[in-house]
Amino acid sequence: MKYILIFLALFTSAAYAQPSTTKKEVYCDKTEILIPVIKGKDFQEVPIWFGKGEGKAPNYSLFVNNETRSWTIIQFNNELACVIGSGEGYQVITKKTNI
């Protein structure tokens, strides 16, 4: 009986787990303008992570300010950069391994 309940729970959960999409307005500008604004006097954020897409896929970067705890995630290429998300307050999660 226990296995039947587990199966039903997993099966019904999977049936309702439909992918969805949403539309979100994002701020975009020329890469040569947006990145200096993020790094500039008002925000003073520095990049701590960079993800490079394959081929013509866009790149991503996470900028943070350790003093104000502000952060900004951007998606960009050579021409255009867009703010995907930003906010105040973040926590760095680390996992120490014993080697």
C-alpha positions in Angstrom: 0.0 0.0 0.0 2.8 2.4 0.9 4.4 1.9 -2.6 1.1 2.6 -4.3 0.7 5.9 -2.4 4.3 6.9 -3.3 3.6 6.1 -6.9 0.4 8.1 -7.0 2.1 11.0 -5.3 4.9 11.0 -7.9 2.6 10.4 -10.8 0.1 13.1 -10.0 2.9 15.6 -9.2 4.5 14.9 -12.6 1.2 15.3 -14.3 0.8 18.9 -12.9 4.4 19.9 -13.5 3.8 21.6 -16.8 6.4 24.1 -18.1 5.3 27.6 -18.4 6.6 30.9 -19.8 6.2 34.5 -18.7 6.9 37.9 -20.1 9.1 40.2 -18.0 10.1 43.7 -18.9 13.9 44.2 -18.7 16.1 47.2 -19.1 18.5 47.0 -22.0 21.1 49.4 -23.4 24.3 49.2 -25.3 26.8 47.0 -23.6 29.4 49.8 -23.7 27.0 52.0 -21.7 25.3 49.6 -19.3 28.4 47.9 -17.8 30.2 51.1 -16.9 26.9 52.3 -15.2 26.8 49.2 -13.0 30.5 49.6 -12.2 30.3 53.4 -11.8 29.9 55.8 -8.9 26.2 55.1 -8.2 26.3 51.3 -7.9 30.0 50.4 -7.6 29.3 46.8 -8.3 32.1 44.5 -9.6 31.7 41.2 -11.5 32.2 38.1 -9.5 30.8 35.5 -11.9 30.8 35.2 -15.7 29.0 32.6 -17.8 29.9 32.3 -21.5 27.3 30.9 -23.8 28.3 28.6 -26.7 28.3 30.0 -30.2 26.0 32.9 -30.6 24.4 32.3 -27.2 24.5 35.3 -24.8 26.8 35.7 -21.9 25.8 36.3 -18.3 27.5 38.1 -15.4 26.7 38.7 -11.7 27.9 42.0 -10.3 27.9 42.7 -6.6 28.8 45.5 -4.1 30.1 43.9 -0.9 29.5 47.0 1.2 25.9 47.8 0.2 25.1 44.2 -0.6 23.5 45.2 -3.9 23.6 42.8 -6.9 22.8 42.8 -10.6 22.6 40.0 -13.1 23.0 40.9 -16.7 22.7 39.0 -20.0 24.9 40.5 -22.8 26.7 40.2 -26.0 29.1 42.6 -27.8 26.3 45.0 -28.7 23.4 44.8 -26.1 23.2 44.2 -22.4 20.0 43.6 -20.4 19.4 43.6 -16.6 17.8 40.3 -15.8 17.5 40.9 -12.1 18.8 43.2 -9.4 18.3 43.7 -5.7 19.8 44.3 -2.3 21.0 41.6 0.1 22.6 38.4 -1.0 24.2 35.4 0.6 27.1 33.5 -0.8 26.6 29.8 -0.3 29.7 27.7 -0.1 30.1 23.9 0.2 33.4 22.9 1.7 34.6 19.5 0.6 37.0 17.3 2.5 39.7 16.1 0.1 
